[in-house]
Amino acid sequence: MATAILSGNSMIMKYKTGTNEKGDDTFSSQRFSNVRLDLSDNDFYEVGQALSCLMSTDAIYIRKQQDYLVEDI
C-alpha cells in the first residue's frame, strides 16, 4: 500500500511590478523554499503578510505549495 509523506513546503508570493507599454499590469513572483513542515496555515499566512510588508508593493496572493514523497510501505 502506498502512502504520501510531506517532504517540503514553499511559499510563493505574486506581486505587481508595474505596467507595460500598453498600460497592462505586470507581475512577478518570489518563492521561499524550505518553509517549516509543522507551520499551521494561519502562521503560514501571517509570515506571508509580514514579508509582504517588507516589499515595495502589496502581494496579490500568497500560495502554499507542498511536495510529497510517495512510498510503498
N, C-alpha and C positions, 0 to 999 in steps of 0.2 A: 504494500500500500504506500502510495506517495504522500508526502507532506511538504508544505511550503514553510520555510523558515525565513523570517525577516532578516535581511543581511545589510540593508543600508537605507538611510533617509537622506533626502536632499530637499532644499528649499529653493524654489525658482521664483524670482520676482520680476514681473514685467512692468516697465515704466516708460513714460513718454519722453522722447529725447528732443523733440522739436517738430518742425514741419518741413515738407519738401517743397520743390518749386511750384507744385500745383496747389499748395495750401493744405495738403493732407497731412494728418498727424503721422509721425514716425515713432517707432517703438524699439526698445532693446530689452534684453533680459539679462539677469545675473543669476548664476547658480552657486549655491552654498552647499558643498558636499559634506559628508560625514557628520550630519546632524545626529545628536544622541537618539538611539533607538527607543529609549524609555520616555521620551518627551511627550507629554499629553498634547492633544490637538489645541487646547486653549493656550498652553505655554508656547507651542509652535507658532501660533498666530501672534501672540504678544511679542515674541522675538522678531517676527517679520515686521510688525508695526514699529518696533524700536529701530530696526535697521532702516526702514522707510524714512524715518525722521532724520536720519543722517544723510540722506540723498538730497540732491538739489531739486528733485521733482517727486511727486507722490506716486506710490506704487499703484498700478492698475489692478493687479491681482497678486496674491501670494499663493503659490501652489506647492503642495507637498507631494513629492514623488518617492514612492517606496519600492525597493528592489527586494525580491525574494529568491532564495535558492530552493529549488525543488529537489527533494531527495527521496529515494526509496528506502523505507525503514523496515 
